[in-house]
Amino acid sequence: MDRHDLLVVAQGAAAAGVLWPGRDRWDVPSVVTGAARGLVVAGLALVAAGAAPHGTSLTPRVAPPRSAHLLTDGVYARTRHPIYTGLVAAALGTAVLRRRARPLVAAAGLVAVLDAKVRAEEGALAERFGDEYRDYAARTPRWLPRVRAARP
């Protein structure tokens, strides 16, 4: 098992930590609960939007499969990693809804694992797609889309 495989295992372990059963330890105001639910829904929608264009090429591994092509349109025109961004949003929302410290710690761990995985994946994408990927990376944010001002 190489270090990239360990990132996949760590990702699963951190996600499991967010979902691990346990009793609530504190109360959360309803506005925070509503915002956390919104994060979960928005995060899962982003995961679905990011996963759909991959079809059967979707993989949890760092290196893209041989059949993969570089995705740069749709949700990928707004963020280079919509699936990971969505996973982080859903995990953070879920962790808040769990109302105890361990899921919050696991969500923070998931952020750290996914950040390491993103960096490794970007190296593999640059190696595979060369300048096409580097140009895409230069114009598209890694995690969060840029907020654009509305035009009058």
N, C-alpha and C positions, 0 to 999 in steps of 0.2 A: 504494500500500500504506500503510495507516494504522498507528498504533502498536500497535493491538490485533492486527493481522495479524502485526506483527513479534514479538509475544509468542508467537504460535502457532509461528512459524518458530524462535524461540529455544528454545521447549520441545522441538521436534523435534531441534534441534542438540544440546541438552544430553543428551537421551535417547540420541542416537547416540554422544555422547562416552562415556557410561557403557558402551555395548556395543562400542565400537571395539576391534578386535583388537590383541593385543599379548601379550608374554610376561610371566609372573608374575615379580615382583621380590622377594617376601618370602614367608616361611611364616606361616601363620595357625593358631593352636591349633584343635583339633577342636571345642571348645566354641564358639568364635567362628564357625567355619564352619557349625556346626549352627544357631546363632542367625541368621546371615545367610541361610541357606536358609529358615528359618522366616519371616523378614521378607519374602522374595521370595514365598513361597506365600501368606502372609496378605495381602500387598499386592495381589497379583493377584486374590485372592478378593474383596477389597474393591473393586477396580476393576470386576470383573464384577458384583458386587451393586449398585454405584452406576450402572453403565451400563444394566443390564437394564430398569429402569422407564422409561427414556427412549425405548426402541423406536427408531423412525425419526427421532425428534427430536434424537438425540444429535449434537452438533457440537463440533468443537474450538474454534470461535469464542467470543468473549466474550459477545456479545449472544445471548439465547435466540431460537430461531426462533419465528415467529408461531404455529406449532402447539403450542408447548410450554406446559405448565402447571406450576405451582409444586409441586415434590415435597417433602413434609414428613413422610412416614411411612417405615416400613421403616428402612433404613440411614440415610436422610436425617433421621430423628428423633434420631440419635446424633451426626452431624457434617454440617455444611452442604456439605462438599466431599469425599465419600467417594472419588470417582475420583482426585482430586489427592492425597489422603492415601495412597491405595493406591499411586499412582505413585511417591510419595516413598519409601514403605517398600520397594517392590520395587527402586527405583533404588539406595537405600542398601545393601540386602542384596546386590544384584548387584555394586555397586562394591567392597564388601569381598571378595566372592568372586573378583574380578578380580586382587586381590593386587598392586596397584600404585597410584601416586598419581593418575594422570590420571583414571581413572574416579571416584575420590573427589572430585576437583575438579569434574568434570562433574556429579556428583550434587549437590554444593553449589550449582552454578550452576542446576540444575533446581529446587532449593528456592527460590532467589531469583526465578527466572522465574515459577514457579507462585504464589509469594506476590504478585507484582505482578499476575499474571493474575487471581487470586482477588479482589483489591481492585477491579480494573476490572469484573470480572464481577458482583460484589456491587452496584456502582453501577448497572449495567444491570438487574439483577434488581429493585432498589429502584425504579428508574424505571418498569419494566414492571408490577410487582405491588404497588407502594405499601406501604400499612400492613400488608398480609398478609405481605409479605416482611420488613419491619422487625420485626414481632412474632415471626416465625419466627427471625430472626437473634438477637433478644434472648434467646431461650430455648434455642438450639442452638449448641454450640461450632463455631467456624470449622474447626478442623483435627482435634484429638484429642477423642474422647468423654470426658466427665467420668466418673471412676471413682466408682461409687456403692457405699457400704458395704452388705454383705449384711444383711438383716434376720433376726433370730433367729426 
